[in-house]
């Protein structure tokens, strides 16, 4: 049985690449009967380029400027479940927009989970196959203090996304953001 959103806000999932934002987000959107949007897919649809191609063509700084504009547009739209790219929440502008227009949930994964889920994936421009562990450690040091500014934090493990979803739902229910399960 589905639950419903009690306040007209987007639910924004933030966290490192490989934390489960897309998998958990899809399940959450079905549960809440809300549209699901993956911000990386929206960027690719809008620009006509893959995320890796955008990084290669324009560099990370220019990519982030465009990402911030797209995140602002998505956060200003109708309520949905929005899975953000790993770096989107690092932008002060995106965090401010999220604070006003969304409930942000940090899916917090430990380095081993991130490594397991990202190793060998070519569409992850910030975590190359070589030196995976060192890159992940650097990104965690940079990103986790900003992710910690999310409204809610939920641990994610090397498990089926439905288990993480259950923890997300409990946190949303506790804060009266969604209806309690019947």
Order of alpha helices (4+ residues) and beta strands (2+ residues): beta-alpha-beta-alpha-alpha-beta-alpha-beta-alpha-alpha-beta-alpha
